[in-house]
């Protein structure tokens, strides 16, 4: 991936993370998963509870991945600016 693409992806990921709609949707999804998990009390629901638990654990990983994209974009921008100063 070229540096300009990394910068643009980083900016977009940052906008997503800072978006109130994204934050609200993320929080609502987590609450929904937890509610489903708590409401699945029957013995046959073990597999469902495990799947919901996995989904809950994935949410922070999605956010982490977006933050990594943001940081890579910032690093690419810094490196690009540094190279321009050298030339």
MMTF fields as JSON, N, C-alpha, C and O atoms, coordinates in Angstrom:
{
  "mmtfVersion": "1.0.0",
  "mmtfProducer": "UNKNOWN",
  "numBonds": 347,
  "numAtoms": 348,
  "numGroups": 87,
  "numChains": 1,
  "numModels": 1,
  "chainsPerModel": [1],
  "groupsPerChain": [87],
  "chainIdList": ["A"],
  "bondAtomList": [4, 2, 8, 6, 12, 10, 16, 14, 20, 18, 24, 22, 28, 26, 32, 30, 36, 34, 40, 38, 44, 42, 48, 46, 52, 50, 56, 54, 60, 58, 64, 62, 68, 66, 72, 70, 76, 74, 80, 78, 84, 82, 88, 86, 92, 90, 96, 94, 100, 98, 104, 102, 108, 106, 112, 110, 116, 114, 120, 118, 124, 122, 128, 126, 132, 130, 136, 134, 140, 138, 144, 142, 148, 146, 152, 150, 156, 154, 160, 158, 164, 162, 168, 166, 172, 170, 176, 174, 180, 178, 184, 182, 188, 186, 192, 190, 196, 194, 200, 198, 204, 202, 208, 206, 212, 210, 216, 214, 220, 218, 224, 222, 228, 226, 232, 230, 236, 234, 240, 238, 244, 242, 248, 246, 252, 250, 256, 254, 260, 258, 264, 262, 268, 266, 272, 270, 276, 274, 280, 278, 284, 282, 288, 286, 292, 290, 296, 294, 300, 298, 304, 302, 308, 306, 312, 310, 316, 314, 320, 318, 324, 322, 328, 326, 332, 330, 336, 334, 340, 338, 344, 342],
  "bondOrderList": [1, 1, 1, 1, 1, 1, 1, 1, 1, 1, 1, 1, 1, 1, 1, 1, 1, 1, 1, 1, 1, 1, 1, 1, 1, 1, 1, 1, 1, 1, 1, 1, 1, 1, 1, 1, 1, 1, 1, 1, 1, 1, 1, 1, 1, 1, 1, 1, 1, 1, 1, 1, 1, 1, 1, 1, 1, 1, 1, 1, 1, 1, 1, 1, 1, 1, 1, 1, 1, 1, 1, 1, 1, 1, 1, 1, 1, 1, 1, 1, 1, 1, 1, 1, 1, 1],
  "groupList": [{"groupName": "UNK", "atomNameList": ["N", "CA", "C", "O"], "elementList": ["N", "C", "C", "O"], "formalChargeList": [0, 0, 0, 0], "bondAtomList": [1, 0, 2, 1, 3, 2], "bondOrderList": [1, 1, 2], "singleLetterCode": "X", "chemCompType": "L-PEPTIDE LINKING"}],
  "groupTypeList": [0, 0, 0, 0, 0, 0, 0, 0, 0, 0, 0, 0, 0, 0, 0, 0, 0, 0, 0, 0, 0, 0, 0, 0, 0, 0, 0, 0, 0, 0, 0, 0, 0, 0, 0, 0, 0, 0, 0, 0, 0, 0, 0, 0, 0, 0, 0, 0, 0, 0, 0, 0, 0, 0, 0, 0, 0, 0, 0, 0, 0, 0, 0, 0, 0, 0, 0, 0, 0, 0, 0, 0, 0, 0, 0, 0, 0, 0, 0, 0, 0, 0, 0, 0, 0, 0, 0],
  "groupIdList": [1, 2, 3, 4, 5, 6, 7, 8, 9, 10, 11, 12, 13, 14, 15, 16, 17, 18, 19, 20, 21, 22, 23, 24, 25, 26, 27, 28, 29, 30, 31, 32, 33, 34, 35, 36, 37, 38, 39, 40, 41, 42, 43, 44, 45, 46, 47, 48, 49, 50, 51, 52, 53, 54, 55, 56, 57, 58, 59, 60, 61, 62, 63, 64, 65, 66, 67, 68, 69, 70, 71, 72, 73, 74, 75, 76, 77, 78, 79, 80, 81, 82, 83, 84, 85, 86, 87],
  "secStructList": [7, 7, 2, 2, 2, 2, 2, 2, 2, 2, 2, 2, 2, 2, 2, 2, 2, 2, 7, 2, 2, 2, 2, 2, 2, 2, 2, 2, 2, 2, 2, 2, 2, 2, 2, 2, 2, 2, 2, 7, 7, 1, 4, 4, 4, 2, 2, 2, 2, 2, 2, 2, 2, 2, 2, 2, 2, 2, 2, 2, 2, 2, 2, 2, 2, 2, 2, 2, 2, 2, 2, 2, 2, 2, 2, 2, 2, 2, 2, 2, 2, 2, 2, 2, 2, 2, 7],
  "xCoordList": [0.863, 0.0, 0.902, 1.844, 0.617, 1.45, 1.146, 0.116, 2.063, 1.977, 0.725, 0.093, 0.367, -0.814, -2.087, -2.971, -2.165, -3.323, -3.377, -4.455, -2.226, -2.176, -2.651, -3.381, -2.235, -2.641, -4.151, -4.813, -4.69, -6.135, -6.936, -7.967, -6.464, -7.141, -7.111, -8.092, -5.983, -5.854, -6.827, -7.448, -6.955, -7.904, -9.342, -10.143, -9.654, -11.003, -11.297, -12.38, -10.328, -10.503, -10.69, -11.488, -9.96, -10.091, -11.478, -12.087, -11.972, -13.324, -14.367, -15.323, -14.176, -15.104, -15.082, -16.132, -13.884, -13.77, -14.34, -14.871, -14.234, -14.727, -16.199, -16.788, -16.782, -18.178, -19.113, -19.008, -20.02, -20.995, -21.915, -22.33, -22.229, -23.071, -22.361, -22.971, -21.078, -20.311, -20.232, -20.452, -19.923, -19.823, -21.139, -21.16, -22.231, -23.549, -23.886, -24.379, -23.618, -23.905, -23.077, -23.583, -21.814, -20.916, -21.414, -21.459, -21.785, -22.271, -23.604, -23.812, -24.496, -25.785, -25.609, -26.307, -24.678, -24.419, -23.9, -24.326, -22.986, -22.456, -23.574, -23.669, -24.409, -25.523, -26.482, -26.974, -26.736, -27.624, -27.047, -27.759, -25.76, -25.103, -25.185, -25.514, -24.886, -24.925, -26.342, -26.531, -27.331, -28.719, -29.123, -29.779, -28.738, -29.022, -28.325, -28.892, -27.093, -26.306, -26.991, -27.097, -27.451, -28.116, -29.469, -29.887, -30.147, -31.473, -31.451, -32.496, -30.303, -30.214, -29.929, -28.779, -30.981, -30.821, -31.066, -30.73, -31.641, -31.927, -30.654, -29.651, -30.707, -29.546, -29.079, -27.88, -30.015, -29.659, -28.996, -28.517, -28.968, -28.415, -26.923, -26.384, -26.251, -24.815, -24.038, -23.205, -24.298, -23.598, -23.887, -22.99, -25.135, -25.509, -24.777, -24.262, -24.728, -24.021, -22.538, -21.945, -21.949, -20.537, -20.313, -19.338, -21.206, -21.096, -21.251, -20.519, -22.207, -22.419, -21.197, -20.764, -20.648, -19.45, -18.287, -17.561, -18.123, -17.072, -17.309, -16.369, -18.562, -18.892, -18.572, -18.059, -18.874, -18.564, -17.059, -16.599, -16.294, -14.835, -14.242, -13.148, -14.943, -14.447, -14.582, -13.813, -15.545, -15.78, -14.529, -14.2, -13.825, -12.615, -11.525, -10.72, -11.503, -10.502, -10.769, -9.835, -12.038, -12.395, -11.927, -11.329, -12.212, -11.788, -10.261, -9.712, -9.588, -8.12, -7.573, -6.621, -8.179, -7.715, -7.861, -6.977, -8.972, -9.166, -8.115, -7.6, -7.794, -6.771, -5.39, -4.596, -5.117, -3.844, -3.772, -2.728, -4.868, -4.908, -4.666, -3.954, -5.267, -5.069, -3.589, -3.021, -2.972, -1.561, -0.637, 0.335, -0.933, -0.127, -0.253, 0.727, -1.446, -1.657, -0.871, -0.265, -0.876, -0.122, 1.375, 2.092, 1.835, 3.252, 3.639, 4.69, 2.8, 3.081, 3.112, 3.961, 2.184, 2.155, 3.425, 4.013, 3.852, 5.074, 6.284, 7.119, 6.377, 7.507, 7.512, 8.569, 6.335, 6.227, 6.658, 7.391, 6.208, 6.589, 8.082, 8.72, 8.628, 10.063, 10.878, 11.897, 10.435, 11.128, 11.062, 12.018, 9.934, 9.8, 10.769, 11.301, 11.006, 11.938, 13.374, 14.185, 13.689, 15.05, 15.365, 16.498, 14.381, 14.605, 14.758, 14.952],
  "yCoordList": [-1.18, 0.0, 1.233, 1.316, 2.177, 3.369, 4.294, 4.17, 5.21, 6.08, 6.959, 7.157, 7.48, 8.346, 7.577, 8.111, 6.335, 5.491, 5.231, 5.256, 4.983, 4.775, 6.019, 5.925, 7.17, 8.433, 8.613, 8.939, 8.4, 8.556, 7.533, 7.871, 6.293, 5.267, 5.629, 5.429, 6.161, 6.571, 7.676, 7.653, 8.643, 9.741, 9.225, 9.645, 8.314, 7.759, 6.937, 7.039, 6.126, 5.323, 6.224, 5.92, 7.322, 8.262, 8.902, 9.07, 9.255, 9.819, 8.814, 9.18, 7.558, 6.511, 6.397, 6.393, 6.304, 6.155, 7.351, 7.196, 8.538, 9.746, 10.026, 10.93, 9.272, 9.469, 9.09, 8.002, 9.995, 9.712, 8.559, 7.764, 8.474, 7.385, 6.045, 5.08, 5.99, 4.76, 4.4, 3.246, 5.368, 5.115, 4.581, 3.628, 5.208, 4.793, 3.387, 2.549, 3.142, 1.823, 0.739, -0.346, 1.032, 0.085, -0.234, -1.396, 0.803, 0.628, -0.129, -1.015, 0.218, -0.474, -1.952, -2.813, -2.232, -3.612, -4.41, -5.54, -3.815, -4.496, -4.759, -5.861, -3.774, -3.953, -5.041, -5.852, -5.041, -6.048, -7.451, -8.375, -7.606, -8.9, -9.355, -10.508, -8.451, -8.803, -9.2, -10.163, -8.462, -8.777, -10.151, -10.92, -10.462, -11.788, -12.872, -13.933, -12.585, -13.533, -13.804, -14.953, -12.744, -12.89, -13.585, -14.29, -13.393, -13.968, -15.413, -16.062, -15.918, -17.301, -18.228, -18.576, -18.615, -19.382, -20.878, -21.651, -21.299, -22.721, -23.526, -22.995, -24.787, -25.668, -25.778, -25.877, -25.76, -25.889, -24.623, -24.618, -23.57, -22.306, -22.14, -21.05, -23.2, -23.102, -22.647, -21.745, -23.25, -22.883, -21.422, -20.689, -21.018, -19.635, -18.672, -17.648, -19.0, -18.129, -18.03, -16.956, -19.13, -19.115, -18.232, -17.482, -18.323, -17.491, -16.013, -15.17, -15.706, -14.311, -13.804, -12.668, -14.652, -14.268, -13.953, -12.978, -14.779, -14.533, -13.203, -12.445, -12.926, -11.667, -10.473, -9.46, -10.59, -9.512, -9.286, -8.145, -10.372, -10.253, -9.685, -9.12, -9.824, -9.299, -7.776, -7.131, -7.215, -5.771, -4.93, -4.048, -5.172, -4.378, -4.607, -3.715, -5.792, -6.065, -5.243, -4.809, -5.034, -4.2, -2.77, -2.138, -2.272, -0.915, -0.805, 0.184, -1.812, -1.826, -1.771, -1.042, -2.544, -2.567, -1.188, -0.742, -0.525, 0.833, 1.785, 2.637, 1.649, 2.511, 2.261, 3.188, 1.019, 0.695, 1.379, 1.919, 1.361, 2.028, 3.532, 4.145, 4.121, 5.548, 5.82, 6.747, 5.021, 5.242, 5.034, 5.771, 4.041, 3.831, 5.033, 5.446, 5.589, 6.778, 7.967, 8.704, 8.161, 9.264, 9.075, 10.031, 7.848, 7.559, 7.808, 8.387, 7.375, 7.604, 9.096, 9.56, 9.84, 11.287, 11.93, 12.782, 11.532, 12.062, 11.746, 12.615, 10.503, 10.094, 10.832, 11.236, 11.009, 11.721, 13.172, 13.7, 13.818, 15.207, 15.331, 16.293, 14.361, 14.373, 14.235, 14.907, 13.368, 13.187, 14.447, 14.769, 15.157, 16.392, 17.447, 18.222, 17.491, 18.47, 18.167, 19.079, 16.887, 16.489, 16.859, 17.224, 16.769, 17.025, 18.453, 18.83],
  "zCoordList": [0.0, 0.0, 0.0, 0.788, -0.87, -0.928, 0.26, 0.923, 0.499, 1.677, 1.656, 2.694, 0.501, 0.403, 0.777, 1.447, 0.342, 0.671, 2.18, 2.772, 2.8, 4.251, 4.994, 5.981, 4.513, 5.139, 5.034, 6.019, 3.841, 3.63, 4.44, 5.02, 4.477, 5.269, 6.752, 7.469, 7.201, 8.597, 8.956, 10.018, 8.063, 8.296, 8.331, 9.166, 7.42, 7.383, 8.642, 9.217, 9.061, 10.275, 11.494, 12.38, 11.533, 12.65, 12.655, 13.712, 11.474, 11.381, 11.867, 12.55, 11.513, 11.95, 13.467, 14.109, 14.04, 15.488, 16.245, 17.345, 15.662, 16.321, 16.029, 16.622, 15.139, 14.755, 15.904, 16.47, 16.236, 17.29, 16.883, 17.726, 15.6, 15.108, 15.314, 15.774, 14.975, 15.163, 16.638, 17.008, 17.477, 18.917, 19.472, 20.251, 19.06, 19.537, 19.029, 19.784, 17.759, 17.184, 17.867, 18.154, 18.126, 18.781, 20.186, 20.591, 20.92, 22.282, 22.289, 23.118, 21.372, 21.281, 20.93, 21.466, 20.035, 19.646, 20.844, 21.081, 21.584, 22.769, 23.777, 24.318, 24.033, 24.965, 24.479, 25.264, 23.169, 22.597, 22.773, 23.165, 22.484, 22.666, 24.118, 24.396, 25.038, 26.46, 26.865, 27.609, 26.379, 26.712, 26.179, 26.882, 24.953, 24.391, 25.213, 25.476, 25.609, 26.392, 27.731, 28.16, 28.383, 29.679, 29.56, 30.479, 28.445, 28.248, 27.762, 27.725, 27.396, 26.894, 28.077, 28.348, 28.764, 30.003, 29.846, 30.743, 28.728, 28.595, 28.352, 27.874, 28.681, 28.566, 27.124, 26.863, 26.192, 24.776, 24.225, 23.091, 25.01, 24.553, 24.791, 24.596, 25.208, 25.508, 24.279, 24.372, 23.149, 21.92, 21.544, 21.126, 21.698, 21.404, 22.324, 21.874, 23.626, 24.583, 24.244, 24.35, 23.844, 23.458, 22.232, 22.172, 21.269, 20.062, 20.399, 19.881, 21.265, 21.671, 22.436, 22.245, 23.299, 24.057, 23.111, 23.308, 22.096, 21.097, 20.384, 20.144, 20.05, 19.37, 20.26, 19.784, 21.545, 22.491, 22.562, 22.614, 22.566, 22.626, 21.344, 21.369, 20.228, 18.949, 18.842, 18.129, 19.541, 19.42, 19.717, 18.925, 20.828, 21.068, 20.012, 19.744, 19.422, 18.384, 17.128, 16.454, 16.818, 15.668, 15.913, 15.042, 17.116, 17.463, 17.442, 16.957, 17.963, 17.969, 16.542, 16.263, 15.648, 14.253, 13.605, 12.873, 13.877, 13.348, 13.912, 13.188, 15.195, 15.809, 15.198, 15.04, 14.863, 14.203, 12.842, 12.474, 12.096, 10.791, 10.961, 10.166, 12.006, 12.29, 12.537, 11.961, 13.385, 13.73, 12.53, 12.36, 11.705, 10.498, 9.564, 8.943, 9.466, 8.643, 9.169, 8.391, 10.479, 11.084, 10.865, 10.568, 11.011, 10.794, 9.337, 9.063, 8.414, 6.991, 6.675, 5.914, 7.265, 7.042, 7.571, 6.905, 8.758, 9.353, 8.479, 8.232, 8.013, 7.176, 5.849, 5.363, 5.261, 3.987, 4.15, 3.314, 5.219, 5.475, 5.744, 5.316, 6.449, 6.746, 5.468, 5.305, 4.56, 3.291, 2.427, 1.722, 2.482, 1.707, 2.204, 1.408, 3.504, 4.074, 3.683, 3.518, 3.534, 3.183, 1.738, 1.424, 0.866, -0.564, -0.855, -2.011]
}
